[in-house]
């Protein structure tokens, strides 16, 4: 008879990069959020990766790699410029913290 194993769970911090102990976890989280927005923009416009690459000024393999999670080589600014090239406005909002400590996020 097989024994049932109980999995131990640990609550996450809300930032998987921090949970993994990566340096610059906040920046990685922002970049990941921007890449999600880029992916959505490409899908909403029904663009091929080649067409999206042309708009963003990069080649198709780089679009493929970025959408597959390989975006460390891009700055936050460059990812925001990709969104602009895909027809989105990008707005940076700075406001006082209402509770706890400040945070970085892509909304």
C-alpha positions as CSV (number, residue, x, y, z in Angstrom):
1,X,0.0,0.0,0.0
2,X,1.3,3.4,-0.9
3,X,1.8,6.0,1.8
4,X,0.4,9.5,1.2
5,X,2.9,12.2,1.4
6,X,2.1,15.6,2.7
7,X,3.6,18.6,0.9
8,X,4.9,21.4,3.0
9,X,3.9,24.8,1.9
10,X,5.6,28.1,2.6
11,X,3.8,31.3,1.8
12,X,5.3,33.4,-0.9
13,X,6.3,37.0,-0.7
14,X,4.5,38.0,-3.8
15,X,7.8,38.2,-5.7
16,X,8.9,34.8,-7.0
17,X,12.4,36.3,-7.8
18,X,12.8,37.3,-4.1
19,X,11.5,34.0,-3.0
20,X,14.3,32.4,-5.1
21,X,16.9,34.6,-3.6
22,X,17.8,36.5,-6.7
23,X,19.6,39.8,-6.6
24,X,17.6,42.7,-7.9
25,X,14.3,40.8,-7.4
26,X,12.2,44.0,-7.6
27,X,13.7,44.9,-11.0
28,X,13.1,41.3,-12.3
29,X,9.5,41.5,-11.2
30,X,8.9,44.8,-13.0
31,X,10.6,43.4,-16.2
32,X,8.5,40.2,-16.0
33,X,5.3,42.4,-15.7
34,X,6.3,44.5,-18.7
35,X,7.0,41.3,-20.8
36,X,3.6,40.1,-19.9
37,X,2.2,43.4,-21.2
38,X,4.3,43.1,-24.4
39,X,3.0,39.5,-25.0
40,X,-0.6,40.7,-24.5
41,X,-0.1,43.6,-26.9
42,X,1.3,41.3,-29.5
43,X,-1.6,38.9,-29.1
44,X,-4.3,41.6,-29.0
45,X,-3.0,43.1,-32.3
46,X,-2.7,39.5,-33.8
47,X,0.9,40.2,-34.7
48,X,3.4,37.6,-35.7
49,X,6.6,37.6,-33.8
50,X,8.3,38.8,-37.0
51,X,5.9,41.8,-37.3
52,X,6.2,42.6,-33.6
53,X,10.0,42.4,-33.9
54,X,9.9,44.8,-36.8
55,X,7.9,47.3,-34.8
56,X,10.2,47.0,-31.8
57,X,13.4,47.2,-33.8
58,X,14.8,43.8,-32.9
59,X,14.8,40.5,-34.7
60,X,12.3,37.7,-34.3
61,X,14.5,35.3,-32.3
62,X,14.9,38.0,-29.7
63,X,11.1,38.4,-29.4
64,X,10.8,34.6,-29.0
65,X,13.5,34.5,-26.3
66,X,12.0,37.5,-24.5
67,X,8.5,36.0,-24.5
68,X,10.0,32.7,-23.2
69,X,11.4,34.5,-20.2
70,X,14.9,35.5,-21.3
71,X,14.6,39.2,-20.7
72,X,17.5,39.9,-18.3
73,X,19.4,41.6,-21.1
74,X,16.8,44.3,-21.5
75,X,16.5,47.4,-19.3
76,X,13.1,48.4,-17.9
77,X,13.3,51.5,-20.1
78,X,13.8,49.4,-23.2
79,X,10.9,47.2,-22.4
80,X,8.7,50.3,-21.9
81,X,9.9,51.5,-25.3
82,X,8.8,48.2,-26.8
83,X,5.3,48.8,-25.4
84,X,5.3,52.3,-26.9
85,X,6.3,50.8,-30.3
86,X,3.4,48.3,-29.9
87,X,0.9,51.2,-29.6
88,X,0.7,51.6,-25.8
89,X,1.1,54.6,-23.6
90,X,3.4,54.0,-20.6
91,X,2.9,56.1,-17.5
92,X,5.2,56.1,-14.5
93,X,3.3,57.0,-11.3
94,X,5.1,57.9,-8.1
95,X,3.0,58.4,-5.0
96,X,3.4,58.3,-1.2
97,X,3.1,54.9,0.5
98,X,-0.2,54.4,2.2
99,X,0.7,51.4,4.2
100,X,3.8,49.3,4.9
101,X,6.8,49.8,2.7
102,X,7.0,51.1,-0.9
103,X,6.9,48.7,-3.8
104,X,7.7,48.5,-7.5
105,X,5.0,47.1,-9.8
106,X,3.8,47.1,-13.4
107,X,0.0,47.6,-13.3
